Amino acid sequence: MTVAALWFVFASLKAVSSLEDQTRTVHSFAADQAGVLHTSATVAGLDFAKAKKFGGSTSAEVTWAGGQGSDHIYLSDSEDVRSQAPVGSRIPVAVWRGHVVRFEFADAWHTADGDPGVVLDDWRILVCAFTAGAVVCGRISAHLWLGKRVDHRRFLAGDLLMLPFLVAMVVMAATPHPARLAHLVPYTLATLVVSAIALPALPWMRASHKP
């Protein structure tokens, strides 16, 4: 459990670094709209992955500029729509730095997985998941490591101390606040260390041994 907690801590810090890099990419994308190529792409290949409980997802390989550029996009996450965009058909796309960021399909514009905002959302959720995993595994390992040296009912105060941070993680996973999240992660991990090391040192936390 302790090894898992340390792994989650390491993964959280690495994810924060990637989150900050992706935040800068989003800012670059917002300021570089002149660098977005609006063109038509040719559907070069289609694939439908059937799911067990849902319809499945339809992905397409698209090429542009005479085949010099190519990317994969998801036309649908829930159904087979290959008949609506057969191989050889052309669809309008917006390309930035070699990736399709938006495309038009079924008379509507869609955001592609290569869009910096979509990637940023994925990293934000990963940061929240890794940090929450570090908190949970860290507290469990602290309970196991301290054993009979502390009163575990009083030691639950440390668990309650982490509760606001876990709630904040859930809120930030659902709302776009990547910069605040990057600052919250170190505070959360520091509080985890305090709750697992400093709190047990208090005399009030020590287990009472009956004669």
C-alpha positions in Angstrom: 0.0 0.0 0.0 2.9 2.3 0.8 4.5 1.6 -2.6 1.2 2.3 -4.3 0.9 5.7 -2.4 4.5 6.6 -3.5 3.7 5.7 -7.1 0.5 7.8 -7.0 2.5 10.7 -5.6 5.1 10.4 -8.4 2.4 10.1 -11.0 0.6 13.1 -9.6 3.7 15.3 -9.9 4.4 14.1 -13.4 0.8 14.7 -14.4 1.0 18.2 -13.0 4.1 18.9 -15.2 2.2 17.6 -18.3 -0.8 19.6 -17.2 1.2 22.8 -17.1 2.7 22.1 -20.5 -0.7 21.4 -22.0 -2.1 24.7 -20.4 0.7 26.6 -22.3 -0.3 24.7 -25.5 -3.9 25.8 -25.0 -2.8 29.4 -24.6 -0.7 29.1 -27.8 -3.6 27.6 -29.7 -5.9 30.5 -28.6 -3.3 33.1 -29.7 -2.4 31.3 -33.0 -5.7 31.1 -34.8 -4.0 32.4 -37.9 -2.0 29.2 -37.9 -5.1 27.0 -38.0 -5.5 25.5 -41.5 -9.1 25.4 -42.6 -9.3 22.9 -45.5 -11.1 19.8 -46.7 -9.9 16.3 -45.8 -10.4 13.0 -47.6 -11.7 10.0 -45.6 -8.9 7.4 -46.3 -10.1 4.7 -44.0 -12.9 3.8 -41.6 -13.1 1.5 -38.6 -16.0 0.5 -36.3 -15.3 -0.9 -32.9 -18.3 -2.7 -31.5 -18.9 -2.4 -27.8 -20.6 -5.0 -25.6 -23.2 -2.8 -24.0 -23.3 0.2 -26.4 -23.4 0.5 -30.1 -19.7 1.2 -30.5 -17.4 3.9 -31.9 -16.6 4.9 -35.5 -13.2 6.3 -36.2 -11.8 7.6 -39.5 -8.4 8.2 -41.0 -8.4 11.5 -42.9 -5.8 13.0 -45.2 -5.3 16.5 -46.5 -3.0 18.5 -48.8 -2.8 15.6 -51.2 -2.0 13.0 -48.6 0.9 15.0 -47.0 -1.0 15.3 -43.7 -3.0 12.6 -41.9 -4.8 12.1 -38.6 -7.4 9.9 -36.9 -10.7 11.3 -35.7 -13.8 9.8 -34.0 -16.9 10.4 -36.0 -19.1 8.9 -33.3 -18.7 7.4 -29.8 -21.9 5.5 -29.8 -23.0 4.2 -33.2 -21.9 3.0 -36.7 -21.9 6.0 -39.0 -19.6 4.7 -41.7 -22.4 5.1 -44.3 -22.5 8.8 -43.6 -18.9 9.4 -44.5 -17.7 6.6 -46.9 -14.1 6.2 -47.9 -13.2 8.8 -50.5 -15.7 11.4 -49.3 -14.5 14.9 -48.2 -15.2 16.6 -44.9 -14.2 20.2 -43.8 -11.5 20.2 -41.1 -9.5 22.6 -39.0 -5.8 21.5 -38.6 -3.3 22.9 -36.1 0.3 21.7 -35.8 -0.5 18.5 -37.8 -3.6 17.5 -35.8 -7.3 17.9 -36.7 -8.8 20.0 -33.9 -12.3 20.4 -35.4 -14.2 18.8 -38.2 -17.7 19.1 -39.7 -19.8 16.0 -39.8 -23.6 15.4 -40.0 -24.2 19.2 -40.5 -22.4 20.1 -37.3 -18.9 21.0 -36.2 -17.3 18.7 -33.6 -14.2 19.0 -31.5 -11.6 16.4 -32.2 -9.5 14.5 -29.7 -6.4 16.4 -31.0 -7.9 19.7 -29.8 -5.6 21.1 -27.0 -8.7 21.8 -24.8 -9.7 18.1 -25.0 -6.2 17.0 -24.1 -6.1 19.4 -21.3 -9.4 18.0 -19.9 -8.0 14.5 -20.0 -4.8 15.6 -18.1 -6.9 17.4 -15.5 -8.9 14.3 -14.8 -5.7 12.2 -14.6 -4.2 14.6 -12.1 -7.3 14.4 -9.9 -7.3 10.6 -10.1 -3.6 10.2 -9.3 -3.8 12.7 -6.4 -6.9 11.1 -4.9 -5.2 7.7 -5.2 -2.2 9.0 -3.3 -4.4 10.4 -0.5 -6.4 7.2 -0.1 -3.4 4.8 -0.3 -1.3 7.1 1.9 -3.9 7.2 4.7 -4.5 3.5 4.6 -0.7 2.8 4.7 -0.4 5.2 7.6 -3.1 3.3 9.6 -1.3 0.0 8.9 2.2 1.3 9.5 1.4 2.9 12.8 -0.4 -0.2 14.1 -1.1 -0.1 17.8 1.0 3.0 18.4 -1.9 5.4 17.9 -5.6 5.6 18.7 -7.1 4.9 15.3 -10.4 6.5 16.1 -8.6 9.8 17.0 -6.3 9.3 14.0 -9.4 9.6 11.8 -8.9 13.3 12.3 -6.2 13.1 9.7 -8.7 11.4 7.3 -11.2 14.3 7.9 -8.3 16.7 7.3 -7.9 15.3 3.8 -11.7 15.3 3.0 -11.8 19.0 1.8 -9.0 18.3 -0.6 -10.7 15.2 -2.0 -13.9 17.3 -2.5 -11.9 20.0 -4.2 -10.4 17.3 -6.5 -13.8 16.1 -7.6 -15.0 19.7 -8.2 -11.9 20.6 -10.2 -12.1 17.4 -12.2 -15.5 18.5 -13.4 -14.7 22.2 -13.9 -11.9 23.8 -16.1 -9.5 25.1 -13.5 -6.1 23.5 -14.5 -3.9 26.3 -13.1 -5.6 26.1 -9.6 -5.4 22.3 -9.8 -1.7 22.4 -10.4 -1.2 24.4 -7.2 -3.7 22.3 -5.2 -1.8 19.0 -5.8 1.4 20.0 -3.9 -0.8 21.4 -1.0 -2.7 18.1 -0.9 0.4 16.0 -0.8 1.9 18.2 1.8 -1.2 17.9 4.0 -1.1 14.1 3.5 2.5 14.0 4.8 1.5 16.2 7.8 -1.5 14.1 8.6 0.5 10.9 8.5 3.7 12.0 10.3 3.0 15.1 12.4 -0.4 14.1 13.8 0.8 10.7 15.2 3.5 12.6 17.1 0.9 14.4 19.2 0.4 12.8 22.7 -3.4 12.9 22.2 -3.0 10.5 19.3 -1.1 7.9 21.2 -3.0 4.7 22.0 -3.8 4.1 25.7 -2.4 0.9 27.0 -4.4 -0.6 29.8 -2.3 -2.4 32.5 
